[in-house]
Amino acid sequence: MAFFDKIGDIAKTVGEKTGDAIETSKIQLKIRNEKSEIEKNYKLIGEYFYKKYLEDNIADENVSKYYDAITLANENIKKHEENIEKIKTTTGSIDN
């Protein structure tokens, strides 16, 4: 009987550890979701203040370089998109 008791104890321990792992995974998922929510809101704050900067041209000197980097990146994107359109029109491509 000691053998079966030992197997029962092992099974119980494995079950508890599996339950703990599942619970830990659920909590880690909740943490990731909260961090994702924080990142989303950081992004929205940044977009808000960038738009205010474009409208009012008022910026904290500590973040001006970031505004300038965003503006430059947006200008580069526009140029790249224009180049794509030129390629499409010269080659007759209809792909997007």
Backbone as XML, in Angstrom:
<?xml version="1.0"?>
<chain id="A" units="angstrom">
  <residue number="1" name="MET">
    <atom name="N" x="0.804" y="-1.197" z="0.000"/>
    <atom name="CA" x="0.000" y="0.000" z="0.000"/>
    <atom name="C" x="0.851" y="1.267" z="0.000"/>
  </residue>
  <residue number="2" name="ALA">
    <atom name="N" x="2.031" y="1.205" z="0.574"/>
    <atom name="CA" x="2.895" y="2.379" z="0.638"/>
    <atom name="C" x="3.234" y="2.873" z="-0.764"/>
  </residue>
  <residue number="3" name="PHE">
    <atom name="N" x="3.392" y="1.928" z="-1.707"/>
    <atom name="CA" x="3.695" y="2.280" z="-3.094"/>
    <atom name="C" x="2.565" y="3.111" z="-3.700"/>
  </residue>
  <residue number="4" name="PHE">
    <atom name="N" x="1.342" y="2.665" z="-3.510"/>
    <atom name="CA" x="0.182" y="3.376" z="-4.053"/>
    <atom name="C" x="-0.035" y="4.711" z="-3.352"/>
  </residue>
  <residue number="5" name="ASP">
    <atom name="N" x="0.261" y="4.750" z="-2.056"/>
    <atom name="CA" x="0.184" y="6.021" z="-1.331"/>
    <atom name="C" x="1.196" y="7.005" z="-1.904"/>
  </residue>
  <residue number="6" name="LYS">
    <atom name="N" x="2.393" y="6.508" z="-2.211"/>
    <atom name="CA" x="3.461" y="7.351" z="-2.757"/>
    <atom name="C" x="3.033" y="7.889" z="-4.136"/>
  </residue>
  <residue number="7" name="ILE">
    <atom name="N" x="2.458" y="7.013" z="-4.972"/>
    <atom name="CA" x="1.972" y="7.434" z="-6.293"/>
    <atom name="C" x="0.858" y="8.462" z="-6.132"/>
  </residue>
  <residue number="8" name="GLY">
    <atom name="N" x="-0.011" y="8.256" z="-5.182"/>
    <atom name="CA" x="-1.093" y="9.204" z="-4.928"/>
    <atom name="C" x="-0.543" y="10.553" z="-4.510"/>
  </residue>
  <residue number="9" name="ASP">
    <atom name="N" x="0.476" y="10.556" z="-3.649"/>
    <atom name="CA" x="1.105" y="11.809" z="-3.216"/>
    <atom name="C" x="1.762" y="12.525" z="-4.394"/>
  </residue>
  <residue number="10" name="ILE">
    <atom name="N" x="2.434" y="11.745" z="-5.251"/>
    <atom name="CA" x="3.089" y="12.341" z="-6.421"/>
    <atom name="C" x="2.044" y="12.957" z="-7.348"/>
  </residue>
  <residue number="11" name="ALA">
    <atom name="N" x="0.970" y="12.235" z="-7.589"/>
    <atom name="CA" x="-0.096" y="12.737" z="-8.462"/>
    <atom name="C" x="-0.701" y="14.014" z="-7.879"/>
  </residue>
  <residue number="12" name="LYS">
    <atom name="N" x="-0.888" y="14.028" z="-6.571"/>
    <atom name="CA" x="-1.447" y="15.210" z="-5.913"/>
    <atom name="C" x="-0.504" y="16.392" z="-6.069"/>
  </residue>
  <residue number="13" name="THR">
    <atom name="N" x="0.792" y="16.143" z="-5.882"/>
    <atom name="CA" x="1.792" y="17.204" z="-6.009"/>
    <atom name="C" x="1.841" y="17.733" z="-7.443"/>
  </residue>
  <residue number="14" name="VAL">
    <atom name="N" x="1.815" y="16.822" z="-8.400"/>
    <atom name="CA" x="1.814" y="17.228" z="-9.810"/>
    <atom name="C" x="0.567" y="18.047" z="-10.114"/>
  </residue>
  <residue number="15" name="GLY">
    <atom name="N" x="-0.563" y="17.621" z="-9.633"/>
    <atom name="CA" x="-1.808" y="18.357" z="-9.841"/>
    <atom name="C" x="-1.754" y="19.749" z="-9.246"/>
  </residue>
  <residue number="16" name="GLU">
    <atom name="N" x="-1.192" y="19.863" z="-8.043"/>
    <atom name="CA" x="-1.080" y="21.169" z="-7.389"/>
    <atom name="C" x="-0.141" y="22.077" z="-8.175"/>
  </residue>
  <residue number="17" name="LYS">
    <atom name="N" x="0.992" y="21.503" z="-8.620"/>
    <atom name="CA" x="1.956" y="22.310" z="-9.375"/>
    <atom name="C" x="1.370" y="22.745" z="-10.712"/>
  </residue>
  <residue number="18" name="THR">
    <atom name="N" x="0.617" y="21.861" z="-11.348"/>
    <atom name="CA" x="-0.038" y="22.214" z="-12.605"/>
    <atom name="C" x="-1.049" y="23.331" z="-12.374"/>
  </residue>
  <residue number="19" name="GLY">
    <atom name="N" x="-1.813" y="23.211" z="-11.309"/>
    <atom name="CA" x="-2.778" y="24.256" z="-10.960"/>
    <atom name="C" x="-2.088" y="25.576" z="-10.688"/>
  </residue>
  <residue number="20" name="ASP">
    <atom name="N" x="-0.954" y="25.496" z="-9.971"/>
    <atom name="CA" x="-0.192" y="26.713" z="-9.688"/>
    <atom name="C" x="0.339" y="27.333" z="-10.981"/>
  </residue>
  <residue number="21" name="ALA">
    <atom name="N" x="0.826" y="26.482" z="-11.896"/>
    <atom name="CA" x="1.353" y="26.991" z="-13.165"/>
    <atom name="C" x="0.249" y="27.663" z="-13.978"/>
  </residue>
  <residue number="22" name="ILE">
    <atom name="N" x="-0.923" y="27.066" z="-13.988"/>
    <atom name="CA" x="-2.054" y="27.649" z="-14.715"/>
    <atom name="C" x="-2.445" y="28.986" z="-14.091"/>
  </residue>
  <residue number="23" name="GLU">
    <atom name="N" x="-2.523" y="29.015" z="-12.775"/>
    <atom name="CA" x="-2.893" y="30.261" z="-12.088"/>
    <atom name="C" x="-1.844" y="31.340" z="-12.331"/>
  </residue>
  <residue number="24" name="THR">
    <atom name="N" x="-0.570" y="30.949" z="-12.280"/>
    <atom name="CA" x="0.514" y="31.895" z="-12.546"/>
    <atom name="C" x="0.415" y="32.436" z="-13.961"/>
  </residue>
  <residue number="25" name="SER">
    <atom name="N" x="0.134" y="31.563" z="-14.919"/>
    <atom name="CA" x="-0.012" y="31.992" z="-16.313"/>
    <atom name="C" x="-1.163" y="32.971" z="-16.468"/>
  </residue>
  <residue number="26" name="LYS">
    <atom name="N" x="-2.263" y="32.723" z="-15.787"/>
    <atom name="CA" x="-3.415" y="33.638" z="-15.843"/>
    <atom name="C" x="-3.035" y="35.006" z="-15.296"/>
  </residue>
  <residue number="27" name="ILE">
    <atom name="N" x="-2.312" y="35.013" z="-14.191"/>
    <atom name="CA" x="-1.900" y="36.288" z="-13.582"/>
    <atom name="C" x="-0.913" y="37.007" z="-14.496"/>
  </residue>
  <residue number="28" name="GLN">
    <atom name="N" x="0.030" y="36.259" z="-15.098"/>
    <atom name="CA" x="0.988" y="36.875" z="-16.015"/>
    <atom name="C" x="0.274" y="37.475" z="-17.223"/>
  </residue>
  <residue number="29" name="LEU">
    <atom name="N" x="-0.770" y="36.816" z="-17.702"/>
    <atom name="CA" x="-1.561" y="37.355" z="-18.806"/>
    <atom name="C" x="-2.235" y="38.659" z="-18.382"/>
  </residue>
  <residue number="30" name="LYS">
    <atom name="N" x="-2.751" y="38.697" z="-17.171"/>
    <atom name="CA" x="-3.367" y="39.931" z="-16.668"/>
    <atom name="C" x="-2.341" y="41.055" z="-16.604"/>
  </residue>
  <residue number="31" name="ILE">
    <atom name="N" x="-1.117" y="40.716" z="-16.165"/>
    <atom name="CA" x="-0.047" y="41.716" z="-16.089"/>
    <atom name="C" x="0.283" y="42.229" z="-17.492"/>
  </residue>
  <residue number="32" name="ARG">
    <atom name="N" x="0.417" y="41.317" z="-18.461"/>
    <atom name="CA" x="0.697" y="41.726" z="-19.845"/>
    <atom name="C" x="-0.416" y="42.611" z="-20.385"/>
  </residue>
  <residue number="33" name="ASN">
    <atom name="N" x="-1.660" y="42.282" z="-20.076"/>
    <atom name="CA" x="-2.784" y="43.107" z="-20.529"/>
    <atom name="C" x="-2.725" y="44.501" z="-19.924"/>
  </residue>
  <residue number="34" name="GLU">
    <atom name="N" x="-2.390" y="44.586" z="-18.648"/>
    <atom name="CA" x="-2.279" y="45.899" z="-17.997"/>
    <atom name="C" x="-1.130" y="46.702" z="-18.603"/>
  </residue>
  <residue number="35" name="LYS">
    <atom name="N" x="0.009" y="46.044" z="-18.867"/>
    <atom name="CA" x="1.147" y="46.737" z="-19.478"/>
    <atom name="C" x="0.786" y="47.213" z="-20.881"/>
  </residue>
  <residue number="36" name="SER">
    <atom name="N" x="0.035" y="46.411" z="-21.602"/>
    <atom name="CA" x="-0.424" y="46.801" z="-22.930"/>
    <atom name="C" x="-1.326" y="48.032" z="-22.838"/>
  </residue>
  <residue number="37" name="GLU">
    <atom name="N" x="-2.187" y="48.059" z="-21.834"/>
    <atom name="CA" x="-3.071" y="49.210" z="-21.618"/>
    <atom name="C" x="-2.247" y="50.459" z="-21.308"/>
  </residue>
  <residue number="38" name="ILE">
    <atom name="N" x="-1.205" y="50.312" z="-20.516"/>
    <atom name="CA" x="-0.324" y="51.444" z="-20.197"/>
    <atom name="C" x="0.340" y="51.955" z="-21.469"/>
  </residue>
  <residue number="39" name="GLU">
    <atom name="N" x="0.895" y="51.041" z="-22.268"/>
    <atom name="CA" x="1.561" y="51.438" z="-23.506"/>
    <atom name="C" x="0.600" y="52.155" z="-24.452"/>
  </residue>
  <residue number="40" name="LYS">
    <atom name="N" x="-0.625" y="51.641" z="-24.552"/>
    <atom name="CA" x="-1.627" y="52.265" z="-25.413"/>
    <atom name="C" x="-1.890" y="53.697" z="-24.954"/>
  </residue>
  <residue number="41" name="ASN">
    <atom name="N" x="-2.013" y="53.880" z="-23.646"/>
    <atom name="CA" x="-2.299" y="55.213" z="-23.123"/>
    <atom name="C" x="-1.099" y="56.145" z="-23.242"/>
  </residue>
  <residue number="42" name="TYR">
    <atom name="N" x="0.116" y="55.609" z="-23.070"/>
    <atom name="CA" x="1.310" y="56.425" z="-23.330"/>
    <atom name="C" x="1.287" y="56.930" z="-24.770"/>
  </residue>
  <residue number="43" name="LYS">
    <atom name="N" x="0.941" y="56.045" z="-25.686"/>
    <atom name="CA" x="0.893" y="56.406" z="-27.096"/>
    <atom name="C" x="-0.149" y="57.497" z="-27.330"/>
  </residue>
  <residue number="44" name="LEU">
    <atom name="N" x="-1.318" y="57.336" z="-26.732"/>
    <atom name="CA" x="-2.370" y="58.338" z="-26.904"/>
    <atom name="C" x="-1.959" y="59.686" z="-26.319"/>
  </residue>
  <residue number="45" name="ILE">
    <atom name="N" x="-1.287" y="59.667" z="-25.179"/>
    <atom name="CA" x="-0.793" y="60.919" z="-24.585"/>
    <atom name="C" x="0.197" y="61.579" z="-25.541"/>
  </residue>
  <residue number="46" name="GLY">
    <atom name="N" x="1.116" y="60.767" z="-26.061"/>
    <atom name="CA" x="2.112" y="61.297" z="-26.990"/>
    <atom name="C" x="1.474" y="61.883" z="-28.234"/>
  </residue>
  <residue number="47" name="GLU">
    <atom name="N" x="0.506" y="61.181" z="-28.800"/>
    <atom name="CA" x="-0.178" y="61.686" z="-29.986"/>
    <atom name="C" x="-0.903" y="62.990" z="-29.690"/>
  </residue>
  <residue number="48" name="TYR">
    <atom name="N" x="-1.531" y="63.065" z="-28.520"/>
    <atom name="CA" x="-2.247" y="64.276" z="-28.128"/>
    <atom name="C" x="-1.294" y="65.474" z="-28.074"/>
  </residue>
  <residue number="49" name="PHE">
    <atom name="N" x="-0.173" y="65.292" z="-27.375"/>
    <atom name="CA" x="0.749" y="66.418" z="-27.228"/>
    <atom name="C" x="1.481" y="66.743" z="-28.522"/>
  </residue>
  <residue number="50" name="TYR">
    <atom name="N" x="1.702" y="65.740" z="-29.367"/>
    <atom name="CA" x="2.303" y="66.023" z="-30.663"/>
    <atom name="C" x="1.357" y="66.878" z="-31.503"/>
  </residue>
  <residue number="51" name="LYS">
    <atom name="N" x="0.073" y="66.551" z="-31.497"/>
    <atom name="CA" x="-0.908" y="67.340" z="-32.237"/>
    <atom name="C" x="-0.981" y="68.760" z="-31.673"/>
  </residue>
  <residue number="52" name="LYS">
    <atom name="N" x="-0.932" y="68.878" z="-30.350"/>
    <atom name="CA" x="-0.941" y="70.216" z="-29.730"/>
    <atom name="C" x="0.302" y="70.994" z="-30.162"/>
  </residue>
  <residue number="53" name="TYR">
    <atom name="N" x="1.427" y="70.304" z="-30.249"/>
    <atom name="CA" x="2.668" y="70.944" z="-30.692"/>
    <atom name="C" x="2.508" y="71.465" z="-32.122"/>
  </residue>
  <residue number="54" name="LEU">
    <atom name="N" x="1.919" y="70.645" z="-32.993"/>
    <atom name="CA" x="1.729" y="71.068" z="-34.379"/>
    <atom name="C" x="0.778" y="72.254" z="-34.467"/>
  </residue>
  <residue number="55" name="GLU">
    <atom name="N" x="-0.247" y="72.263" z="-33.641"/>
    <atom name="CA" x="-1.237" y="73.349" z="-33.663"/>
    <atom name="C" x="-0.684" y="74.637" z="-33.061"/>
  </residue>
  <residue number="56" name="ASP">
    <atom name="N" x="-0.034" y="74.537" z="-31.914"/>
    <atom name="CA" x="0.373" y="75.715" z="-31.147"/>
    <atom name="C" x="1.861" y="76.016" z="-31.228"/>
  </residue>
  <residue number="57" name="ASN">
    <atom name="N" x="2.635" y="75.061" z="-31.753"/>
    <atom name="CA" x="4.084" y="75.187" z="-31.856"/>
    <atom name="C" x="4.729" y="75.502" z="-30.504"/>
  </residue>
  <residue number="58" name="ILE">
    <atom name="N" x="4.168" y="74.941" z="-29.461"/>
    <atom name="CA" x="4.717" y="75.104" z="-28.118"/>
    <atom name="C" x="5.162" y="73.734" z="-27.634"/>
  </residue>
  <residue number="59" name="ALA">
    <atom name="N" x="6.426" y="73.654" z="-27.253"/>
    <atom name="CA" x="6.922" y="72.359" z="-26.797"/>
    <atom name="C" x="7.907" y="72.544" z="-25.663"/>
  </residue>
  <residue number="60" name="ASP">
    <atom name="N" x="7.900" y="71.608" z="-24.770"/>
    <atom name="CA" x="8.899" y="71.538" z="-23.718"/>
    <atom name="C" x="10.233" y="71.226" z="-24.381"/>
  </residue>
  <residue number="61" name="GLU">
    <atom name="N" x="11.271" y="71.931" z="-24.008"/>
    <atom name="CA" x="12.563" y="71.735" z="-24.674"/>
    <atom name="C" x="13.099" y="70.313" z="-24.508"/>
  </residue>
  <residue number="62" name="ASN">
    <atom name="N" x="12.648" y="69.610" z="-23.487"/>
    <atom name="CA" x="13.107" y="68.240" z="-23.274"/>
    <atom name="C" x="12.499" y="67.250" z="-24.265"/>
  </residue>
  <residue number="63" name="VAL">
    <atom name="N" x="11.373" y="67.614" z="-24.869"/>
    <atom name="CA" x="10.720" y="66.702" z="-25.814"/>
    <atom name="C" x="10.740" y="67.229" z="-27.242"/>
  </residue>
  <residue number="64" name="SER">
    <atom name="N" x="11.250" y="68.401" z="-27.470"/>
    <atom name="CA" x="11.282" y="68.974" z="-28.817"/>
    <atom name="C" x="11.992" y="68.055" z="-29.799"/>
  </residue>
  <residue number="65" name="LYS">
    <atom name="N" x="13.068" y="67.429" z="-29.363"/>
    <atom name="CA" x="13.815" y="66.551" z="-30.270"/>
    <atom name="C" x="12.963" y="65.358" z="-30.704"/>
  </residue>
  <residue number="66" name="TYR">
    <atom name="N" x="12.069" y="64.911" z="-29.847"/>
    <atom name="CA" x="11.193" y="63.794" z="-30.199"/>
    <atom name="C" x="10.135" y="64.250" z="-31.204"/>
  </residue>
  <residue number="67" name="TYR">
    <atom name="N" x="9.596" y="65.446" z="-30.982"/>
    <atom name="CA" x="8.638" y="66.000" z="-31.939"/>
    <atom name="C" x="9.298" y="66.146" z="-33.310"/>
  </residue>
  <residue number="68" name="ASP">
    <atom name="N" x="10.520" y="66.674" z="-33.303"/>
    <atom name="CA" x="11.241" y="66.850" z="-34.560"/>
    <atom name="C" x="11.498" y="65.510" z="-35.247"/>
  </residue>
  <residue number="69" name="ALA">
    <atom name="N" x="11.836" y="64.493" z="-34.478"/>
    <atom name="CA" x="12.082" y="63.162" z="-35.036"/>
    <atom name="C" x="10.808" y="62.585" z="-35.651"/>
  </residue>
  <residue number="70" name="ILE">
    <atom name="N" x="9.677" y="62.795" z="-34.999"/>
    <atom name="CA" x="8.392" y="62.322" z="-35.533"/>
    <atom name="C" x="8.061" y="63.057" z="-36.826"/>
  </residue>
  <residue number="71" name="THR">
    <atom name="N" x="8.252" y="64.363" z="-36.825"/>
    <atom name="CA" x="7.969" y="65.159" z="-38.020"/>
    <atom name="C" x="8.845" y="64.703" z="-39.186"/>
  </residue>
  <residue number="72" name="LEU">
    <atom name="N" x="10.125" y="64.500" z="-38.923"/>
    <atom name="CA" x="11.037" y="64.037" z="-39.965"/>
    <atom name="C" x="10.629" y="62.655" z="-40.476"/>
  </residue>
  <residue number="73" name="ALA">
    <atom name="N" x="10.283" y="61.758" z="-39.580"/>
    <atom name="CA" x="9.853" y="60.414" z="-39.980"/>
    <atom name="C" x="8.594" y="60.487" z="-40.828"/>
  </residue>
  <residue number="74" name="ASN">
    <atom name="N" x="7.647" y="61.340" z="-40.451"/>
    <atom name="CA" x="6.419" y="61.503" z="-41.245"/>
    <atom name="C" x="6.728" y="62.043" z="-42.645"/>
  </residue>
  <residue number="75" name="GLU">
    <atom name="N" x="7.664" y="62.985" z="-42.718"/>
    <atom name="CA" x="8.064" y="63.519" z="-44.020"/>
    <atom name="C" x="8.715" y="62.426" z="-44.868"/>
  </residue>
  <residue number="76" name="ASN">
    <atom name="N" x="9.569" y="61.612" z="-44.256"/>
    <atom name="CA" x="10.220" y="60.516" z="-44.967"/>
    <atom name="C" x="9.206" y="59.495" z="-45.460"/>
  </residue>
  <residue number="77" name="ILE">
    <atom name="N" x="8.229" y="59.191" z="-44.629"/>
    <atom name="CA" x="7.171" y="58.253" z="-45.025"/>
    <atom name="C" x="6.433" y="58.785" z="-46.246"/>
  </residue>
  <residue number="78" name="LYS">
    <atom name="N" x="6.098" y="60.072" z="-46.203"/>
    <atom name="CA" x="5.384" y="60.680" z="-47.331"/>
    <atom name="C" x="6.210" y="60.570" z="-48.606"/>
  </residue>
  <residue number="79" name="LYS">
    <atom name="N" x="7.523" y="60.853" z="-48.534"/>
    <atom name="CA" x="8.397" y="60.737" z="-49.700"/>
    <atom name="C" x="8.439" y="59.293" z="-50.205"/>
  </residue>
  <residue number="80" name="HIS">
    <atom name="N" x="8.536" y="58.345" z="-49.297"/>
    <atom name="CA" x="8.578" y="56.933" z="-49.689"/>
    <atom name="C" x="7.276" y="56.519" z="-50.368"/>
  </residue>
  <residue number="81" name="GLU">
    <atom name="N" x="6.162" y="56.982" z="-49.823"/>
    <atom name="CA" x="4.860" y="56.665" z="-50.424"/>
    <atom name="C" x="4.751" y="57.280" z="-51.816"/>
  </residue>
  <residue number="82" name="GLU">
    <atom name="N" x="5.273" y="58.498" z="-51.980"/>
    <atom name="CA" x="5.269" y="59.133" z="-53.295"/>
    <atom name="C" x="6.129" y="58.343" z="-54.276"/>
  </residue>
  <residue number="83" name="ASN">
    <atom name="N" x="7.267" y="57.841" z="-53.806"/>
    <atom name="CA" x="8.127" y="57.021" z="-54.667"/>
    <atom name="C" x="7.424" y="55.738" z="-55.087"/>
  </residue>
  <residue number="84" name="ILE">
    <atom name="N" x="6.700" y="55.132" z="-54.174"/>
    <atom name="CA" x="5.934" y="53.928" z="-54.506"/>
    <atom name="C" x="4.913" y="54.239" z="-55.586"/>
  </residue>
  <residue number="85" name="GLU">
    <atom name="N" x="4.206" y="55.354" z="-55.424"/>
    <atom name="CA" x="3.200" y="55.740" z="-56.413"/>
    <atom name="C" x="3.848" y="55.985" z="-57.784"/>
  </residue>
  <residue number="86" name="LYS">
    <atom name="N" x="5.026" y="56.617" z="-57.807"/>
    <atom name="CA" x="5.726" y="56.851" z="-59.073"/>
    <atom name="C" x="6.073" y="55.521" z="-59.739"/>
  </residue>
  <residue number="87" name="ILE">
    <atom name="N" x="6.551" y="54.575" z="-58.941"/>
    <atom name="CA" x="6.899" y="53.270" z="-59.477"/>
    <atom name="C" x="5.665" y="52.588" z="-60.043"/>
  </residue>
  <residue number="88" name="LYS">
    <atom name="N" x="4.569" y="52.650" z="-59.313"/>
    <atom name="CA" x="3.325" y="52.027" z="-59.765"/>
    <atom name="C" x="2.826" y="52.639" z="-61.066"/>
  </residue>
  <residue number="89" name="THR">
    <atom name="N" x="2.900" y="53.953" z="-61.170"/>
    <atom name="CA" x="2.389" y="54.601" z="-62.377"/>
    <atom name="C" x="3.300" y="54.374" z="-63.567"/>
  </residue>
  <residue number="90" name="THR">
    <atom name="N" x="4.602" y="54.253" z="-63.359"/>
    <atom name="CA" x="5.502" y="54.030" z="-64.487"/>
    <atom name="C" x="5.508" y="52.583" z="-64.946"/>
  </residue>
  <residue number="91" name="THR">
    <atom name="N" x="5.230" y="51.660" z="-64.041"/>
    <atom name="CA" x="5.224" y="50.246" z="-64.415"/>
    <atom name="C" x="3.829" y="49.733" z="-64.717"/>
  </residue>
  <residue number="92" name="GLY">
    <atom name="N" x="2.830" y="50.525" z="-64.422"/>
    <atom name="CA" x="1.458" y="50.116" z="-64.671"/>
    <atom name="C" x="0.957" y="49.094" z="-63.661"/>
  </residue>
  <residue number="93" name="SER">
    <atom name="N" x="1.631" y="48.987" z="-62.539"/>
    <atom name="CA" x="1.237" y="48.042" z="-61.496"/>
    <atom name="C" x="-0.059" y="48.490" z="-60.840"/>
  </residue>
  <residue number="94" name="ILE">
    <atom name="N" x="-0.915" y="47.531" z="-60.518"/>
    <atom name="CA" x="-2.165" y="47.854" z="-59.840"/>
    <atom name="C" x="-2.154" y="47.340" z="-58.402"/>
  </residue>
  <residue number="95" name="ASP">
    <atom name="N" x="-1.009" y="46.820" z="-57.969"/>
    <atom name="CA" x="-0.905" y="46.305" z="-56.585"/>
    <atom name="C" x="-0.893" y="47.463" z="-55.608"/>
  </residue>
  <residue number="96" name="ASN">
    <atom name="N" x="-1.348" y="47.197" z="-54.404"/>
    <atom name="CA" x="-1.288" y="48.210" z="-53.338"/>
    <atom name="C" x="-0.296" y="47.816" z="-52.319"/>
  </residue>
</chain>
